Amino acid sequence: MEAIADTAAVQALLAPLAGRRVAVAMSGGVDSSVVAALAAEAGAEVVGVTLQLYDSGAAAARPGACCAGADIRDARAVADRLGIAHYVIDMEARFRAAVMDSFADSYARGQTPVPCVECNKTVKFTDLLALAQGLGAEALLTGHYVQRLDGPDGPELHRGADPAKDQSYFLWTTTQAQLDYLRFPLGGLAKAVVRGEAQRFGLAVAAKPDSQDICFVGGGDYAAVVEKLRPELATPGDIVDLAGRTIGRHGGIHRFTVGQRRGLDIGGSPEPLYVIAIDAAANRVIAGPRAALAVAAMRLEGINALAPLAGDVTVKVRSMAPLATGVWTGDSLVFDSPQFGVAPGQAAVAYSGSRVLGGATIAATRMAILPEGASII
């Protein structure tokens, strides 16, 4: 699916909203700002809503963040330029409970979380959606790079046309009822086109960099955030091999994720070692050769289906991973060929072509080959 070269399709998408009230989730970035501008240009009565999600003082001067500090001021400035109503809603307590605490608890269980999924599931597509409905909006528009396309049984969720910007992996928890109300005007556009539109509207955020890291994690140091929320996790423990022999020490299981090599600091091994699993109950990290990372199947939990989830599917198991193929049966998926870097806590998102069928959280994995001498996996 190719990205649209102009905004004609977007204008056609927004035309039915002329004269109607819509809410736009405005993060202060270029994408949501362009959505607000396009909706206003289409004749909709636009209400911009910005959520303050975490300590604005701590994030005000950090580039690449969102939803705090300077980003709120940018959203307000865009709303002023467009002449639309704009509200800033303090959601710090809700965000901490639903997203940040969940993030830390996942590491405490030895998992690797995807906080953007949890944020979309709770704060954005539950709380913000309800707020938009309370404001009398007939739809909630966001700047996500996904597509909402009409299908024979109603709206369907599809990957964004620009593969470099597609965000469908983070939206697998979207329900059909939410999809009925949501609109994603940028899903068919390339990012360069969106920046061009920001320039056309004279928006000061036209050249603003995209957010990069997890919004509440400064400089990518997620371990420091986890330690602040759960200081008890900074407890040293053993690094063991697949036979259970101690081969090193670690400073806290939250500093490791499946597939990681850096930080193991183990000398004397004849081959590179990787994190194969994390045993949270025993506070130990299990290390082994790369071959031990090959996963044949996985058990899933928290399944959300937007279409029948059974049989042959293509699936993505990390946000940057290539698509793999396998067979989805109930709460399990068996890969057609072994996959590497599959970590409990991450999401498994299933597709049929560009359509998002649904997804689930990876609860556990099964190794493709049990290395000789392995006894604890």
BELFENUR-V981389 format. One record per residue. N is the residue number from 1. RES is the residue in one letter. SS is DSSP state (A for helix, B for strand, O for the rest). PHI is phi in radians with two decimals (999 if undefined). Layout:
N:RES:SS:PHI
N:RES:SS:PHI
//
This chain:
1:M:O:999
2:E:O:-1.59
3:A:O:-1.22
4:I:B:-1.20
5:A:O:-1.45
6:D:O:-2.45
7:T:O:-1.80
8:A:A:-1.03
9:A:A:-1.16
10:V:A:-1.15
11:Q:A:-1.09
12:A:A:-1.16
13:L:A:-1.12
14:L:A:-1.52
15:A:A:-0.94
16:P:O:-1.12
17:L:O:-1.56
18:A:O:-1.00
19:G:O:1.39
20:R:O:-1.92
21:R:B:-1.44
22:V:B:-2.29
23:A:B:-1.83
24:V:B:-2.11
25:A:B:-1.32
26:M:O:-1.89
27:S:O:-1.59
28:G:O:1.69
29:G:O:-1.63
30:V:A:-1.20
31:D:A:-1.13
32:S:A:-1.18
33:S:A:-1.14
34:V:A:-1.17
35:V:A:-1.01
36:A:A:-1.07
37:A:A:-1.15
38:L:A:-1.15
39:A:A:-1.15
40:A:A:-1.13
41:E:A:-1.10
42:A:O:-1.32
43:G:O:1.67
44:A:O:-1.35
45:E:B:-1.49
46:V:B:-1.64
47:V:B:-2.06
48:G:B:-1.49
49:V:B:-2.22
50:T:B:-2.04
51:L:B:-1.73
52:Q:B:-1.55
53:L:O:-1.75
54:Y:O:-2.71
55:D:O:-0.89
56:S:A:-1.16
57:G:A:-1.15
58:A:A:-1.27
59:A:A:-1.92
60:A:O:-1.02
61:A:O:-1.81
62:R:O:-1.62
63:P:O:-1.19
64:G:O:1.46
65:A:O:-1.59
66:C:O:-2.72
67:C:O:1.17
68:A:O:-2.86
69:G:O:0.96
70:A:A:-1.06
71:D:A:-1.17
72:I:A:-1.15
73:R:A:-1.15
74:D:A:-1.13
75:A:A:-1.10
76:R:A:-1.13
77:A:A:-1.14
78:V:A:-1.12
79:A:A:-1.06
80:D:A:-1.10
81:R:A:-1.14
82:L:A:-1.43
83:G:O:1.25
84:I:O:-1.99
85:A:B:-1.19
86:H:B:-2.56
87:Y:B:-2.16
88:V:B:-1.95
89:I:B:-1.96
90:D:B:-1.36
91:M:O:-2.11
92:E:A:-1.04
93:A:A:-1.13
94:R:A:-1.14
95:F:A:-1.12
96:R:A:-1.12
97:A:A:-1.22
98:A:A:-1.47
99:V:A:-2.02
100:M:A:-1.20
101:D:A:-1.15
102:S:A:-1.10
103:F:A:-1.02
104:A:A:-1.17
105:D:A:-1.13
106:S:A:-1.12
107:Y:A:-1.11
108:A:A:-1.12
109:R:O:-1.54
110:G:O:1.44
111:Q:O:-1.83
112:T:O:-2.08
113:P:O:-1.38
114:V:O:-2.15
115:P:A:-1.08
116:C:A:-1.12
117:V:A:-1.13
118:E:A:-1.13
119:C:A:-1.14
120:N:A:-1.11
121:K:A:-1.18
122:T:A:-1.84
123:V:A:-1.14
124:K:A:-1.48
125:F:A:-1.66
126:T:A:-2.02
127:D:A:-1.23
128:L:A:-1.14
129:L:A:-1.09
130:A:A:-1.12
131:L:A:-1.12
132:A:A:-1.07
133:Q:A:-1.13
134:G:A:-1.14
135:L:O:-1.46
136:G:O:1.44
137:A:O:-1.32
138:E:O:-1.54
139:A:O:-2.81
140:L:B:-1.96
141:L:B:-1.82
142:T:O:-2.28
143:G:O:-1.65
144:H:O:-1.17
145:Y:O:-1.58
146:V:B:-2.43
147:Q:B:-2.10
148:R:B:-1.91
149:L:B:-2.00
150:D:B:-1.27
151:G:B:-2.09
152:P:O:-1.09
153:D:O:-1.96
154:G:B:2.09
155:P:B:-1.08
156:E:B:-2.12
157:L:B:-1.71
158:H:B:-2.22
159:R:B:-1.08
160:G:O:-1.14
161:A:O:-1.18
162:D:O:-1.54
163:P:O:-1.07
164:A:O:-1.29
165:K:O:-2.04
166:D:O:-0.88
167:Q:O:-2.06
168:S:A:-1.08
169:Y:A:-1.00
170:F:A:-1.56
171:L:A:-2.08
172:W:O:-1.20
173:T:O:-1.45
174:T:O:-1.03
175:T:O:-1.61
176:Q:A:-1.11
177:A:A:-1.11
178:Q:A:-1.15
179:L:A:-1.09
180:D:A:-1.06
181:Y:A:-1.69
182:L:B:-1.47
183:R:B:-2.39
184:F:O:-2.21
185:P:O:-1.08
186:L:O:-1.60
187:G:O:-1.05
188:G:O:-1.70
189:L:B:-1.87
190:A:O:-1.46
191:K:A:-1.06
192:A:A:-1.07
193:V:A:-1.16
194:V:A:-1.11
195:R:A:-1.12
196:G:A:-1.10
197:E:A:-1.16
198:A:A:-1.07
199:Q:A:-1.19
200:R:A:-1.05
201:F:O:-1.44
202:G:O:1.22
203:L:O:-1.49
204:A:O:-1.13
205:V:O:-1.56
206:A:O:-0.95
207:A:O:-1.82
208:K:O:-1.14
209:P:O:-1.11
210:D:O:-1.22
211:S:O:-1.18
212:Q:O:-2.00
213:D:O:-1.41
214:I:O:-0.97
215:C:O:-1.00
216:F:O:-1.68
217:V:O:-1.93
218:G:A:-1.37
219:G:A:1.13
220:G:A:1.34
221:D:O:-1.51
222:Y:A:-1.16
223:A:A:-1.08
224:A:A:-1.14
225:V:A:-1.15
226:V:A:-1.09
227:E:A:-1.13
228:K:A:-1.17
229:L:A:-1.43
230:R:O:-2.36
231:P:A:-1.03
232:E:A:-1.17
233:L:A:-1.29
234:A:O:-1.39
235:T:O:-1.96
236:P:O:-1.06
237:G:B:-2.74
238:D:B:-1.56
239:I:B:-1.80
240:V:B:-2.14
241:D:O:-1.53
242:L:O:-1.19
243:A:O:-1.63
244:G:O:1.61
245:R:O:-1.41
246:T:B:-1.24
247:I:B:-2.19
248:G:B:3.11
249:R:B:-2.29
250:H:B:-2.23
251:G:O:-1.79
252:G:O:2.54
253:I:A:-1.14
254:H:A:-1.20
255:R:A:-1.52
256:F:O:-2.29
257:T:O:-2.50
258:V:O:-1.02
259:G:O:1.65
260:Q:O:-1.27
261:R:O:-2.01
262:R:O:-1.11
263:G:O:1.66
264:L:O:-1.22
265:D:O:0.88
266:I:O:-2.01
267:G:O:-1.69
268:G:O:1.50
269:S:O:-1.41
270:P:O:-1.26
271:E:O:-2.52
272:P:O:-1.05
273:L:O:-1.98
274:Y:B:-2.25
275:V:B:-1.28
276:I:B:-1.65
277:A:B:-2.81
278:I:B:-2.21
279:D:B:-1.72
280:A:O:-1.14
281:A:O:-1.08
282:A:O:-1.70
283:N:O:0.95
284:R:B:-2.38
285:V:B:-1.88
286:I:B:-1.80
287:A:B:-2.04
288:G:B:-2.96
289:P:O:-1.23
290:R:A:-1.01
291:A:A:-1.00
292:A:A:-1.30
293:L:A:-1.41
294:A:O:-1.15
295:V:B:-1.96
296:A:B:-1.62
297:A:B:-2.75
298:M:B:-2.55
299:R:B:-1.68
300:L:B:-2.06
301:E:B:-2.50
302:G:B:1.12
303:I:B:-1.17
304:N:B:-2.15
305:A:B:-1.93
306:L:O:-1.71
307:A:O:-2.77
308:P:O:-0.95
309:L:O:-1.92
310:A:O:-2.84
311:G:B:1.49
312:D:B:-1.22
313:V:B:-2.46
314:T:B:-1.76
315:V:B:-2.50
316:K:B:-2.02
317:V:O:-1.94
318:R:O:-2.59
319:S:O:-1.07
320:M:O:-1.79
321:A:O:-1.40
322:P:O:-1.23
323:L:O:-1.19
324:A:B:-2.06
325:T:B:-2.07
326:G:B:-3.04
327:V:B:-2.04
328:W:B:-1.67
329:T:B:-2.35
330:G:O:1.04
331:D:O:-1.85
332:S:B:-2.40
333:L:B:-2.39
334:V:B:-1.88
335:F:B:-1.31
336:D:B:-1.20
337:S:B:-2.50
338:P:B:-0.98
339:Q:B:-2.05
340:F:O:-1.92
341:G:O:1.29
342:V:O:-1.48
343:A:O:-2.09
344:P:O:-0.95
345:G:O:1.79
346:Q:O:-1.33
347:A:B:-1.77
348:A:B:-1.98
349:V:B:-1.98
350:A:B:-1.77
351:Y:B:-2.31
352:S:B:-2.21
353:G:O:1.14
354:S:O:-1.59
355:R:B:-1.37
356:V:B:-1.47
357:L:B:-1.43
358:G:B:2.56
359:G:B:-2.99
360:A:B:-2.86
361:T:B:-1.59
362:I:B:-1.31
363:A:B:-1.59
364:A:B:-2.80
365:T:B:-2.23
366:R:B:-2.11
367:M:B:-1.14
368:A:O:-1.30
369:I:O:-2.35
370:L:O:-1.51
371:P:O:-1.03
372:E:O:-1.01
373:G:O:1.57
374:A:O:-1.22
375:S:O:-2.40
376:I:O:-2.09
377:I:O:-1.89
//
